[in-house]
Amino acid sequence: MTEIRELLLSRIRDVADYPEPGVMFKDITPLLADPAAFTALTDALAEIAGNAGATKIVGLEARGFILGAPVAVRAGVGFIPVRKAGKLPGATLSQAYDLEYGSAEIEVHAEDLTGGDRVLVIDDVLATGGTAEASIQLIRRAGAEVAGLAVLMELGFLGGRARLAPALDGAPLESLLTV
């Protein structure tokens, strides 16, 4: 696993002062452009899905879609996108949450998750945990079970893990990299 972590970390580019001064943005596009690194990431996340007994993968908009869809294919389970409000047609469940400067809302199709589903949430980065927490609430409101949360990278200094502990209620939080 150390080799995989080193490969993944070597393909993540730091972009200073993006999207605003003082922020060090972690750009994963070089990782996605490298087939060996992207395959290693997909395989590692699919292993987490298998170990969690996941029957569905939820990918959080937008980079969670990029990671979650191939993981679902590799794990042999369904993929469900969680989108920003107003992007899904038909009946949806929505969940509002607070951001550092304001609020946001995410949605999922109401019929895509059922009581028999064990759902692994996948995203690229765990920062403060607001979006992940809202997605966990949506999954439970749909009647499904949260199998866990898996991310490529956790920004440990922002405290997302501590914030999510009550929401996860014992379900695992797996991060391949912590910075």
Secondary structure as UniProt FT lines:
FT   HELIX           2..10
FT   STRAND          13..16
FT   TURN            21..22
FT   STRAND          24..27
FT   HELIX           29..33
FT   HELIX           35..52
FT   STRAND          56..60
FT   TURN            61..62
FT   HELIX           63..75
FT   STRAND          78..84
FT   TURN            85..86
FT   STRAND          92..99
FT   TURN            100..101
FT   STRAND          102..109
FT   HELIX           110..112
FT   TURN            115..116
FT   STRAND          118..126
FT   HELIX           130..141
FT   TURN            142..143
FT   STRAND          145..154
FT   HELIX           156..158
FT   HELIX           160..168
FT   TURN            169..170
FT   STRAND          173..178
//
